Amino acid sequence: MNSIGMLRMKSERTLDIDDKLCACFIDGQKALVHVKWTKLMCILKENVIYWCGRRLISKLYVDESVKMRLDEGEIRSMKIGRGVR
């Protein structure tokens, strides 16, 4: 079932039980670009994600770097501190 169908089903259920419904829509593509990895690790710890899970995630993100070739042919290494793979 797609997300529109799920939202419709939830809203109909809410009407059936005479309850309130609040919906929030987020542009996921833009949101994921702005994830700060250090903050992500803190949130995972606060939500009781075990250390082995946090360690695995941190290995994917922490101290990540890329090499960029500039117009002059020079290659520079830069650290990445945001985004989601």
C-alpha positions in Angstrom: 0.0 0.0 0.0 1.3 3.5 -0.9 1.7 6.4 1.5 -1.5 8.1 0.3 -3.5 4.9 0.9 -2.0 4.6 4.4 -2.9 8.3 5.2 -6.4 7.8 3.9 -6.9 4.6 6.0 -5.5 6.4 9.1 -7.8 9.4 8.6 -10.8 7.2 8.1 -10.0 5.3 11.2 -9.6 8.6 13.1 -13.0 9.7 12.0 -14.6 6.4 13.0 -13.4 6.7 16.6 -14.1 10.5 16.7 -10.5 11.5 17.4 -8.2 14.3 16.2 -5.6 13.8 13.5 -2.6 15.9 12.8 -0.4 15.2 9.7 3.1 16.6 9.0 4.7 16.4 5.6 8.5 16.6 5.3 10.7 16.8 2.2 12.8 13.8 2.9 15.4 14.5 0.2 16.2 18.0 1.6 16.0 16.8 5.2 18.6 14.0 4.7 21.1 16.4 3.2 21.2 18.4 6.5 21.7 15.6 9.0 24.6 16.3 11.3 26.3 13.1 12.2 27.3 14.0 15.7 23.7 15.0 16.5 22.5 11.7 14.9 24.8 9.7 17.3 23.5 11.6 20.3 19.9 10.9 19.3 20.6 7.2 18.8 22.2 7.0 22.2 19.2 8.8 23.9 16.8 6.4 22.2 18.7 3.4 23.6 20.2 2.1 20.4 22.8 -0.4 21.6 26.5 0.5 21.3 27.1 -2.1 18.6 24.5 -0.6 16.4 25.8 2.9 17.0 29.3 1.8 16.3 28.3 0.3 13.0 26.5 3.5 12.0 29.4 5.7 13.2 31.9 3.7 11.1 29.8 4.6 8.0 29.7 8.4 8.8 32.3 9.6 11.3 35.7 10.8 9.8 34.3 10.4 6.2 36.2 12.3 3.6 36.3 12.8 -0.2 39.0 13.7 -2.6 38.2 16.5 -5.0 40.1 17.4 -8.2 40.2 21.1 -8.8 40.4 22.8 -12.2 44.1 23.3 -11.9 44.6 19.5 -11.5 45.3 19.8 -7.8 43.6 17.1 -5.6 42.4 18.0 -2.1 41.0 15.8 0.6 38.0 17.2 2.5 36.1 15.9 5.5 32.3 15.5 5.2 30.2 16.3 8.2 26.6 16.1 6.9 24.2 14.0 4.8 23.0 10.5 4.7 24.2 7.6 2.6 
